[in-house]
Amino acid sequence: MAKLVGPLRKELADSLSSCRVLVVGAGGIGCELLKNLVLTGFKNIEVIDLDTIDVSNLNRQFLFQKKHVGKSKAQVAKESVLRFCPSANITAYHDSIMNPDYNVEFFRNFQLVMNALDNRAARNHVNRMCLAADIPLIESGTAGYLGQVTVIKKGQTECYECQPKPTQKTFPGCTIRNTPSEPIHCIVWAKYLYNQLFGEEDADQEVSPDTADPEAAWNPADAAARATASNKDGDIKRVSTKEWARSTGYDPVKLFNKLFKDDIMYLLTMDKLWKKRKAPLPLDWTEIHHLEFSQEEACGTGLKDQQVLGVQGYAQLFHRSVETLRSQLIEKGEGAELVWDKDDPPAMDFVTAAANLRMNVFSMNMKSRFDVKSMAGNIIPAIATTNAVIAGLIVLEALKTLNSEFDQCRTIFLNKQPNPRKKLLVPCALDPPNPSCYVCASKPEVTVKLNVHKTIVQALQDKILKEKFGMVAPDVQIEDGKGTILISSEEGETEANNNKFLSDFGIRNGSRLQVDDFLQDYTLLVNLIHSEELEKDVEFEVVGDAPDKAPTPSVPEEGKNIANGNKDSAQPSTSSKAAAEDDDVLIVDSDEEPSSSTMEASPESSNRKRKHHGTDTDDAASKRKRLDQQPADDDEDIIALD
């Protein structure tokens, strides 16, 4: 099935020792990748990661030890890898790849970029920077036992954003604990909280503020000092949530005030987190209790599961559910644990209430019990061996890319079970660029439907341009013959426009906006369609975008995109596709599968504009049919690997 290949040819070995490569991410995949690179012969490596080391990383990120907790992942990874190869020249950056310092010129310093990321926004950004710099990018990602690697080259292959991506299924710990920005983050937090209070505790499911959040402490020494201090003073991050809850007798009011008041006030002291985000608003039980509480507020209207209560209603639901779950624990006896089940009413009440209260704290629209239940899926675990396999495949693709054998590069899917042809690793030919992609097309263009009389400039910037289209610092000019500047990335220049409606600037049906992100060297033409018939709570639609729920394929799939993995359990790694079977290490498979582009689930899918990362869609389902067109029993819920 596979065969070992001899040493690298001298020309390729020399190329490895002289070329410069960038590794983005030093977590689960990143640790394995850095080790592989130096042992393969790469000598000039730069690695960047904003994260710091947490205790929960130690079971799979083998370059780190307990003494490193609180320190920079990139810096410690560098020091550890140098022990494998002291002659390597490694530069580490404890920073965000989205920092403007890492511009197109920075990316042009490298012959190859390799992503080992754990969030979609950063992946989108690196994708655009590599396109702008015309540098090959190797994308990767894991989710449990599933993995994926791909090669992206401008003008020759699909870019990372050419195809729709499903909603992320896993998320970074610091996002869950400190800076949630979407309802799913709050729902995952509430499920973690249930386990911490009533179920089996898990170090990967901590819910208290993350004192070593890399954004909150950019100086590695500060992060290390915080971690040390928290061990000494009994900081909530280091104290068992269950122990504390037991000491209060699972008092619902004390739990409420700790979770939604005290912890939030602590987060507010981490002021760096809120320089570019809206700060959270703490909730106090006493204040809520004394507010006028109507029967309508308590019960809502319509079908029970589809009601969206107010903050008082969810506070009462939280109180009742804690009391019920406390009683269940007592009945089970000393040391008992409860298991969360979405079909268990008290458990579902607790998660619904806790998630919605946190949504309120972070200024999000709250969700009905029905919505929460549909979004609360299983948390995908991080598997160290999956990271190791994917990191090996990344290096194989890197060797082919640097050896100018681009036609040999592949997308490779690592499946949980062998396919009907007994393969765990399935290579596919790389797909050509999607001509409708609003990122890598020669003239990126998109059409957005919205109500110009109700959409304010701030929403256009934050929800459409940044969240939906992944821009970092957009500048917007109206094509009105006068060159009116609607949004400027220069601080303070257009702030007065933020709360004005688009119609206030003469924008109407058919207006066009030219949007530039100079950091990403990216220009997008946005055509606006005015509509007063959008569905309730829908602020805008991207015309031609994929639907929220992609059609279920008629044939089982095999090499679908997998859910974000890598943060290894917290958040996905990168996504895309890639392959391997070559050069010096291991030939994975010679029975190559057809290109993924031959496996569209529906004829329309190739004509749809790609859906950006923020939408809920079963992307993989509409992208790729089972390669050999045979059903098999090995395709369980493969989610898009992000």
C-alpha positions in Angstrom: 0.0 0.0 0.0 2.8 2.3 0.8 6.6 2.3 0.3 9.5 4.2 1.7 11.6 6.3 -0.5 15.3 7.0 -0.3 17.1 10.2 0.8 16.3 13.5 -0.7 18.1 14.4 -3.9 21.1 16.8 -3.3 19.4 19.6 -5.2 16.3 19.4 -3.1 18.2 19.0 0.1 20.2 22.1 -0.8 17.0 24.0 -1.6 15.6 23.1 1.9 18.6 24.4 3.7 18.5 27.8 1.9 14.8 28.5 1.5 12.7 30.5 4.0 9.4 29.2 5.2 6.7 30.6 7.4 4.7 28.5 9.9 1.5 30.1 11.1 0.5 28.5 14.4 2.4 26.6 17.0 -0.3 24.4 18.5 -1.3 20.8 17.9 -0.4 20.6 14.2 2.3 23.4 14.5 4.4 21.5 17.1 4.4 18.3 14.9 5.1 20.4 11.8 8.1 22.3 13.3 9.7 19.1 14.4 9.2 17.5 11.0 10.6 20.5 9.2 13.9 20.6 11.0 14.3 16.8 10.8 13.6 17.0 7.1 16.4 19.5 6.5 14.6 22.9 6.6 17.0 25.4 8.1 15.3 28.9 7.9 12.0 28.8 9.6 9.9 31.6 11.0 6.9 30.8 13.3 4.2 33.0 14.6 1.5 32.4 17.2 -0.5 34.7 19.4 -1.3 32.0 22.0 0.3 31.1 25.3 0.7 27.6 26.7 -2.1 26.3 28.9 -2.1 23.1 31.0 -4.7 21.5 28.7 -2.2 21.7 25.8 0.3 19.4 27.4 -1.4 16.1 26.4 -0.8 16.6 22.7 1.5 19.6 22.0 4.7 17.7 22.9 7.1 20.6 22.5 5.7 22.1 25.8 6.1 21.0 29.4 4.4 22.0 32.6 7.2 24.6 33.4 6.2 26.4 30.1 2.6 27.2 31.1 1.8 30.8 30.5 4.7 31.3 28.1 4.6 32.1 24.4 3.9 29.0 22.3 6.0 30.3 19.4 9.0 31.1 21.6 8.9 27.8 23.5 8.4 25.8 20.3 11.4 27.5 18.8 13.6 26.6 21.9 12.4 23.0 21.9 12.8 22.4 18.2 16.4 23.8 18.3 17.2 20.8 20.6 16.5 18.6 17.6 18.6 20.7 15.2 20.8 23.3 16.9 22.0 24.6 13.5 18.5 25.7 12.4 17.8 29.4 12.1 14.4 29.8 13.7 12.6 33.2 14.4 9.6 33.2 16.7 6.9 35.9 16.9 4.5 36.1 19.8 1.9 38.0 17.8 -1.2 37.8 15.7 -0.6 37.2 12.0 -3.4 39.7 11.4 -1.2 42.5 12.9 -0.6 45.1 10.1 3.2 44.7 10.6 2.9 41.4 8.7 2.0 42.9 5.4 2.4 41.7 1.8 6.1 42.5 1.8 6.6 40.4 4.9 5.0 37.4 3.1 7.1 37.9 0.0 10.2 37.0 2.1 9.2 33.4 2.0 9.2 30.7 -0.6 6.4 28.8 1.2 3.8 29.4 3.9 2.3 26.6 6.0 -0.9 27.2 8.0 -1.4 25.3 11.3 -4.2 27.6 12.5 -7.2 27.2 14.7 -9.6 29.8 13.5 -11.3 30.8 10.2 -10.6 34.5 10.3 -6.9 34.0 10.4 -7.0 31.4 7.7 -9.0 33.7 5.5 -6.4 36.5 6.1 -3.4 34.3 5.4 -5.1 33.0 2.3 -5.5 36.6 1.0 -2.0 37.6 2.0 -0.5 34.6 0.1 -2.6 35.4 -2.9 -1.4 39.0 -2.9 2.2 38.0 -2.4 1.9 35.1 -4.9 3.4 32.7 -2.5 2.3 29.0 -2.3 0.2 28.2 0.8 -0.3 24.7 2.4 -3.5 24.6 4.4 -4.3 22.0 6.9 -6.8 21.1 9.6 -7.9 18.4 12.0 -11.1 17.5 13.8 -10.9 14.4 16.0 -9.8 11.5 13.7 -10.4 13.5 10.6 -7.8 15.5 8.8 -7.2 17.5 5.6 -4.3 19.1 3.8 -4.2 21.1 0.6 -2.0 23.2 -1.5 -3.1 26.7 -2.7 -1.4 28.5 -5.5 -2.6 31.7 -7.1 -4.2 31.3 -10.4 -3.8 27.5 -10.4 -5.9 26.1 -7.6 -8.9 27.0 -5.5 -8.1 29.4 -2.8 -9.2 28.7 0.8 -12.4 30.9 0.2 -13.4 29.5 -3.2 -16.0 27.1 -1.6 -18.5 27.6 1.2 -17.5 26.7 4.7 -19.9 25.4 7.4 -20.2 27.1 10.8 -17.3 26.3 13.0 -17.8 23.3 15.2 -14.8 23.9 17.6 -13.4 27.1 19.0 -10.3 28.4 20.8 -10.5 28.3 24.6 -9.8 32.0 24.9 -12.7 32.8 22.6 -15.1 30.6 24.6 -13.9 31.9 28.0 -13.1 35.6 27.3 -14.3 37.0 24.0 -17.4 35.2 22.6 -18.7 36.9 19.4 -21.3 34.4 18.2 -24.2 32.6 19.9 -22.5 29.2 19.3 -19.6 30.4 21.5 -22.0 31.0 24.4 -23.7 27.6 23.8 -20.4 25.8 23.9 -19.5 27.7 27.1 -22.8 26.7 28.7 -22.2 23.0 27.8 -18.8 23.2 29.4 -20.3 24.9 32.4 -22.8 22.0 32.8 -20.0 19.5 32.8 -17.9 21.6 35.2 -20.8 21.9 37.7 -22.7 18.7 37.4 -20.7 16.3 35.1 -17.2 15.0 34.6 -14.7 17.9 34.8 -12.3 18.3 31.9 -9.3 20.7 31.8 -10.1 21.4 28.2 -13.6 22.7 29.2 -12.7 25.5 31.7 -15.2 28.3 31.7 -13.7 30.9 34.0 -11.8 33.9 32.5 -8.6 32.8 30.8 -5.9 34.8 32.7 -3.3 33.9 30.2 -5.3 35.1 27.1 -2.6 36.0 24.6 -4.5 39.1 23.6 -4.7 40.3 27.2 -1.0 39.9 27.9 1.1 40.5 24.8 4.3 40.3 26.8 5.3 36.7 27.4 6.7 37.6 30.8 3.4 39.2 31.8 1.5 36.0 30.8 3.9 33.8 32.7 3.6 36.0 35.8 -0.2 35.8 35.6 -0.1 32.1 35.3 2.2 31.8 38.4 0.1 34.3 40.4 -3.0 32.4 39.7 -1.5 29.2 41.0 -0.6 31.0 44.2 -3.7 33.0 44.9 -6.4 30.5 44.1 -7.5 32.4 41.0 -10.8 31.0 39.6 -8.9 29.6 36.6 -7.0 27.2 38.9 -9.8 26.3 41.4 -12.2 23.5 40.6 -15.6 25.1 39.5 -17.4 22.1 41.0 -15.6 22.4 44.4 -16.6 26.0 44.6 -20.2 25.3 43.6 -20.4 22.5 46.2 -19.1 24.9 48.9 -22.1 27.1 48.2 -24.5 24.3 48.2 -25.1 25.0 44.5 -26.8 28.2 45.5 -28.4 29.5 42.2 -28.0 33.2 43.2 -24.3 32.8 44.1 -23.7 30.9 40.9 -25.5 33.5 38.9 -23.5 36.4 40.4 -20.2 34.6 40.0 -20.7 33.7 36.3 -22.5 36.7 35.0 -21.2 39.5 37.3 -17.9 38.7 39.1 -16.3 36.8 36.2 -17.4 39.5 33.8 -16.1 42.3 36.0 -12.8 40.4 36.1 -12.8 40.3 32.3 -13.3 44.0 32.1 -10.0 44.5 34.0 -8.3 42.8 31.0 -8.6 46.1 29.1 -6.6 45.1 26.1 -9.4 42.8 25.1 -11.9 45.6 24.8 -9.9 48.2 22.8 -11.5 47.0 19.5 -14.5 45.1 20.9 -17.6 46.1 22.7 -17.1 45.5 26.4 -19.4 43.0 28.2 -22.1 44.2 30.5 -22.3 42.4 33.9 -25.6 41.2 35.2 -26.5 41.4 38.9 -29.2 39.0 40.3 -30.5 41.6 42.8 -31.0 44.3 40.1 -32.7 41.8 37.7 -34.9 40.4 40.5 -36.2 43.9 41.3 -37.0 44.8 37.7 -40.6 44.6 36.7 -41.2 41.0 35.7 -44.3 40.4 33.7 -46.0 37.0 33.0 -45.3 37.6 29.3 -41.7 38.0 30.1 -41.6 34.8 32.0 -43.5 32.7 29.5 -42.9 34.4 26.1 -45.4 33.9 23.3 -46.0 31.1 20.8 -44.7 27.5 21.0 -42.7 27.0 24.1 -39.5 25.8 22.5 -39.6 28.7 20.0 -39.9 31.4 22.6 -37.1 33.9 23.1 -37.4 35.2 26.7 -35.9 38.4 28.1 -33.0 38.4 30.5 -35.4 38.1 33.5 -37.0 35.0 32.0 -33.7 33.3 31.4 -32.5 34.3 34.9 -35.5 32.6 36.4 -35.0 29.5 34.2 -31.4 29.4 35.3 -32.5 29.4 38.9 -35.0 26.7 38.5 -32.7 24.4 36.4 -29.9 24.7 38.9 -32.2 23.7 41.7 -33.5 20.7 39.7 -30.0 19.5 38.7 -28.8 20.0 42.3 -31.7 17.7 43.5 -30.7 15.1 40.9 -27.1 15.1 42.1 -28.2 14.6 45.7 -30.5 11.7 44.8 -27.6 10.0 43.0 -25.4 10.2 46.1 -21.9 11.4 47.0 -19.5 11.7 44.1 -22.2 11.3 41.5 -22.1 12.9 38.1 -24.7 13.9 35.6 -24.4 13.4 31.8 -25.6 16.2 29.5 -28.2 15.1 27.1 -30.1 17.5 24.8 -33.2 15.4 25.4 -33.1 15.8 29.2 -35.3 18.8 30.0 -33.4 20.2 33.1 -30.1 19.9 31.3 -31.5 21.6 28.2 -33.1 24.3 30.4 -29.7 25.0 32.1 -27.8 25.2 28.8 -30.5 27.4 27.2 -30.6 29.8 30.2 -26.8 30.0 30.8 -26.1 30.5 27.0 -28.7 33.2 26.6 -27.6 35.1 29.7 -24.0 35.1 28.4 -25.3 36.2 25.0 -27.0 39.1 26.8 -23.8 40.0 28.6 -21.9 40.1 25.3 -24.6 42.1 23.5 -25.8 39.3 21.2 -29.4 38.5 20.2 -30.7 35.7 22.4 -31.9 32.4 21.0 -34.9 30.2 21.6 -34.6 26.8 23.2 -35.2 25.2 19.8 -32.3 27.1 18.3 -30.0 26.3 21.2 -30.8 22.6 21.0 -30.2 22.5 17.3 -26.8 24.2 17.7 -25.6 22.2 20.7 -23.6 19.4 19.1 -20.9 17.2 20.5 -17.5 18.8 21.1 -14.9 17.2 18.8 -11.8 16.0 20.8 -8.3 16.7 19.7 -6.3 13.5 18.7 -2.5 13.8 18.9 -2.0 11.1 16.2 -4.3 13.0 13.7 -2.1 16.1 14.1 1.0 14.0 13.6 -0.3 12.4 10.3 -1.5 15.8 9.0 1.9 17.4 9.8 3.7 14.7 7.9 1.5 15.2 4.9 2.2 19.0 5.0 5.9 18.3 4.7 5.4 15.9 1.8 3.4 18.6 -0.1 6.1 21.2 0.8 8.8 19.0 -0.7 6.8 18.7 -4.0 6.1 22.4 -4.1 9.7 23.4 -3.5 10.9 20.9 -6.0 8.7 22.5 -8.7 6.6 19.4 -9.0 3.4 21.3 -8.6 1.5 19.0 -10.9 2.2 16.2 -8.3 0.6 18.1 -5.4 -2.7 16.8 -4.1 -5.4 17.3 -1.6 -5.5 14.6 1.0 -8.3 13.6 3.3 -7.6 11.5 6.4 -10.8 9.6 7.2 -12.0 8.0 10.4 -12.5 4.6 8.8 -11.2 3.0 5.6 -13.3 3.6 2.5 -14.6 0.7 0.3 -11.1 0.6 -1.2 -9.6 0.1 2.2 -8.0 3.5 2.2 -7.7 5.9 5.2 -5.8 8.5 3.3 -7.5 9.6 0.1 -5.7 11.9 -2.4 -7.6 14.1 -4.8 -6.3 16.3 -7.7 -6.3 20.0 -6.9 -9.3 21.9 -8.1 -8.9 25.0 -10.4 -10.0 28.4 -9.0 -13.7 29.1 -8.7 -14.4 31.9 -11.3 -17.1 33.2 -9.0 -14.9 33.4 -5.9 -15.1 36.9 -4.4 -11.5 36.6 -3.2 -9.3 35.2 -6.0 -11.3 36.1 -9.1 -9.5 38.5 -11.4 -12.1 41.2 -10.5 -13.8 40.2 -7.3 -17.4 41.3 -7.2 -20.4 40.4 -5.0 -24.0 41.5 -4.8 -25.7 42.2 -1.4 -29.4 42.6 -0.7 -30.3 44.8 2.2 -32.6 47.6 3.3 -30.8 50.9 2.7 -33.2 52.7 5.0 -32.5 50.4 7.9 -28.8 49.4 7.5 -26.4 51.7 9.2 -22.8 52.3 8.1 -21.5 50.5 11.3 -23.4 47.4 10.4 -22.1 47.5 6.8 -18.5 47.7 8.2 -18.7 45.1 11.0 -21.3 42.6 9.9 -20.9 42.6 6.2 -17.4 43.6 5.3 -15.5 42.3 8.3 -17.6 39.4 9.5 -19.1 38.1 6.3 -16.3 39.0 3.8 -13.4 38.7 6.2 -11.8 42.1 5.8 -9.5 43.6 8.5 -9.5 47.3 7.8 -11.8 48.2 4.9 -12.0 51.5 3.1 -15.3 52.1 1.3 -15.9 54.6 -1.5 -19.3 55.1 -3.1 -19.2 55.0 -6.9 -21.4 58.1 -7.2 -19.2 60.2 -9.5 -18.0 62.2 -6.5 -15.9 59.6 -4.9 -17.7 59.9 -1.5 -15.8 58.2 1.3 -18.2 56.2 3.3 -15.8 54.3 5.6 -12.1 55.0 6.2 -9.7 52.7 7.9 -7.9 55.7 9.4 -9.1 56.1 12.9 -11.6 59.0 13.5 -11.9 60.0 9.8 -15.5 58.7 9.2 -16.7 57.9 12.7 -19.5 60.5 12.3 -21.0 58.2 9.6 -21.2 55.1 11.8 -24.8 55.5 13.0 -26.2 57.0 9.8 -28.3 54.9 7.4 -26.9 54.1 3.9 -29.8 56.0 2.3 -28.5 59.2 4.0 -25.6 59.1 1.6 -27.7 58.7 -1.5 -27.2 54.9 -1.6 -30.2 53.2 -3.2 -31.1 50.1 -5.3 -28.2 49.5 -7.8 -25.6 51.6 -6.0 -22.0 50.3 -6.1 -19.3 50.4 -3.5 -15.6 50.0 -4.0 -14.1 48.4 -1.0 -10.3 48.2 -0.4 -8.4 46.5 2.3 -4.9 47.7 1.9 -3.4 45.3 4.4 -4.7 42.4 2.4 -4.1 44.1 -0.9 -7.6 43.2 -1.7 -10.3 45.1 -3.6 -14.0 44.1 -3.8 -16.8 45.6 -5.8 -20.1 45.5 -3.9 -23.4 45.8 -5.8 -26.3 46.8 -3.5 -29.9 45.7 -4.0 -32.5 47.5 -1.9 -35.1 45.2 -0.5 -37.9 45.6 2.1 -38.8 42.0 2.0 -36.0 40.3 3.9 -37.0 37.6 6.3 -37.4 38.6 10.0 -34.1 39.1 11.8 -32.2 38.9 8.5 -30.2 42.1 8.0 -28.7 41.2 4.6 -28.3 38.5 2.0 -25.5 37.8 -0.4 -27.2 37.1 -3.7 -26.2 33.8 -5.1 -24.8 32.7 -1.8 -25.2 29.2 -0.6 -28.3 28.5 1.5 -28.0 28.1 5.2 -28.6 24.4 4.9 -27.0 22.8 1.9 -28.9 20.0 0.3 -28.1 16.6 1.6 -26.1 14.7 -1.0 -27.8 11.7 -2.5 -24.7 9.6 -2.2 -22.5 9.2 0.9 -19.4 11.3 1.0 -15.9 10.4 1.8 -13.4 13.1 1.7 -15.4 16.0 2.9 -14.1 19.1 4.5 -13.8 18.6 8.2 -14.7 20.8 11.0 -12.1 23.1 12.4 -9.8 21.2 14.3 -6.4 21.9 15.6 -6.7 24.2 18.5 -7.0 20.8 19.2 -10.2 20.7 20.7 -10.7 24.2 21.1 -10.8 25.3 17.6 -10.1 24.0 14.2 -7.0 24.0 12.4 -6.9 25.2 8.9 -8.8 23.8 6.2 -8.6 23.1 2.6 -7.1 20.2 1.0 -3.8 18.6 0.2 -2.2 15.4 -0.6 0.8 13.3 -0.4 2.7 10.4 -1.9 6.1 11.3 -3.0 9.6 12.2 -2.4 11.7 11.1 0.4 9.4 10.0 3.1 6.4 7.9 2.4 4.3 7.2 -0.6 0.8 7.3 0.8 -1.1 5.9 -2.0 -0.8 5.3 -5.7 -4.5 4.7 -6.4 -5.3 8.4 -6.9 -8.9 9.5 -6.6 -10.4 12.0 -9.1 -10.5 15.7 -8.5 -12.9 16.9 -5.9 -14.4 19.2 -8.6 -15.9 16.1 -10.3 -18.0 15.4 -7.2 -20.5 18.2 -7.0 -23.6 17.2 -5.1 -25.9 19.3 -7.3 -25.5 21.0 -10.7 -26.3 24.4 -9.3 -23.5 24.3 -6.8 -20.9 25.2 -9.3 -22.8 28.3 -10.2 -23.4 29.6 -6.7 -21.2 32.3 -5.4 -19.2 30.9 -2.5 -20.5 31.4 0.9 -18.3 33.0 3.4 -17.3 31.5 6.7 -19.9 33.2 8.8 -22.9 31.2 7.5 -24.5 28.1 8.7 -24.2 25.6 5.9 -23.2 22.0 5.5 -20.6 23.0 3.0 -19.0 19.6 2.6 -22.3 18.1 1.8 -22.7 20.2 -1.3 -19.1 20.1 -2.3 -18.0 16.6 -2.7 -19.7 13.3 -3.4 -18.1 10.0 -2.5 -15.2 9.6 -4.8 -16.0 6.1 -6.0 -19.8 6.7 -6.0 -20.4 3.9 -3.5 -22.2 4.1 -0.2 -20.2 3.0 2.8 -20.6 3.1 6.5 -17.7 5.3 7.2 -19.0 8.8 6.6 -20.3 10.0 10.0 -20.9 13.6 10.3 -17.8 14.8 8.6 -17.9 18.5 8.9 -16.1 21.1 7.0 -12.5 21.2 8.1 -11.8 24.5 9.0 
